[in-house]
Amino acid sequence: MERREKEVIVVDASVIVKWFVEEDYTRHALRMRDDYKKGIIDIWSTELMPFEVINALRYNSELGQQEIGKVTKSLSKFKIALYPLLKELGDLSIELALKYGLTIYDSSYLALGRTFDKALYTADEKMMSKISGKERVTHLKEY
């Protein structure tokens, strides 16, 4: 039996948030999460992702401190590869942010995908509209 290498994808916080709250494209995000848990794919992100996820959930009126605390613990159990914004990755994040009019947060995911030639999955439609067709970015609904 031939052993196939796992597909590696980069995800931003907009995808991971959907693991914890019901929003548009949540079922796509949960399918991705399940594929990750089954070992079908590997997920990479930046070190900023957990902070962005927790921050987004902090503004969800249906979640309190206890629920958000559970999400924090759950995120750490996933063992997603998190990359720091150092050296070339930090430089490229700044370059892409300025080129496309993105936040450093958003451009950091794009920089990670570009650096390692991996697809970036996002549900951030504002970001998609700024870079669609110019970078290797896929909307979550395509997963």
N, C-alpha and C positions, 0 to 999 in steps of 0.2 A: 504494500500500500504506500503510495507516494504521500509524503508529508508536505502539506501546503503551509506556507508562511501566513500568519495572521495578518489581516489587513489592519493597518494603523490609520486612525483618523484623528484629526484635531477638532475639538469642540470648544465653543465659547460658553459663557455663563447662561446665555439665553436658552441653550439646549438643556443644560443641567437643571435649571430652575423648574423645567417642565417635569422632572422626575418627582417633584414634590408638591406641585399644585396643578390643578386642571386648567389648562389654557388651550388656545388653538395649537394644534400639532402635538399635543401631549402624547397621543397614542404612538406617534412616530418616535418621540423621545424615549418612550418606555420600551419600544421595540429595540431601539439602539442599546438601551441599558441592559435589556435581557440578553442581547447578542454579546455584550461585553461580559456579563456574568457567566455565559456559557463558553466563553473563550473564543468566540468566533471573530471578534474584533478586539483591538487594543485601543484605548483612548488616551490621547495626550492633550494637555492644556498648559496654561501658564500658571505660575504661582498666584496670580491675581484672581483666578477663577473662584476659589472658595469664598473669598471676600466679596466678590461681586454677587455670588449666589445668595449669601447670607444677607447682604445689603438689600437685594431685590425682595427677598422674603420678609425682611423687616417692615417693608411698606405694604405688605399684604394684610389687610384688616382682619382676615380670618385666622391669622396665625399669631400666637402669643410667644412669650419668652420661652416657655417650656417646649413648644413645638419647634421653634427655630433652633433651640439647643439640641434637640433630637436630630435635626437635619445636619447640624455641624458634626455630630458624632457619626452619623451615617456616611457623610462625605468622606471622612477619614478612613472608613472601612473599605471604600472602593479601591483604594490604592492606585488611583489615576496618576500617571506620570506627569508631574508638574515641573515646568521649566522656569528658571529665574530669568528676569530681563537684564541679563548682564552681557557685556561685550557686544558681539555682533547682533545678537537678538535685540538688545536695547537700542542699538544704533538703527537697525532696520525698522523697529517699531516707530521711532521718531520720524524716519524718512517716509514711511507709509502713511503715518498720521497726517503729515504735512501735505503729501501728494494727493491724498483722497479726502482730506477734511474730516478725519476720524479722530476719536479720542485715542489717547495712548492705550487705554484698556482694550478697545476694539482692535486697534492696529497690532497689538501684541499677539493676538491669536493668528492674525493674518501673517505676521512675520514668522511665527513658529511653523505654520504650514508651509510657507515658502522656503524657509531655511532647510527643512527636511523633505521637501517635495511631497507633502501629504495634503489631502483634501481637508479643507476647513468646512465644518458644518455649523450653520447658524440659523436662528429663527429671527434674527434682527433685520427686519425688512428695510429699515432706514440705511443700515450699513450695506445691505445687498444692492440697493439702488445706486449707491455711490461707487461700487466696485464691480458690479455684475459684468461679466464678459472680459474683465481686465485681469482677474486673478483666479486662482483655483479655489473657488468658493461655491458651496452647494447649500441650497436652502434645506432645512430640516425636513420639509414636506416631501423631499425626493428620497429620503431614506426608507 
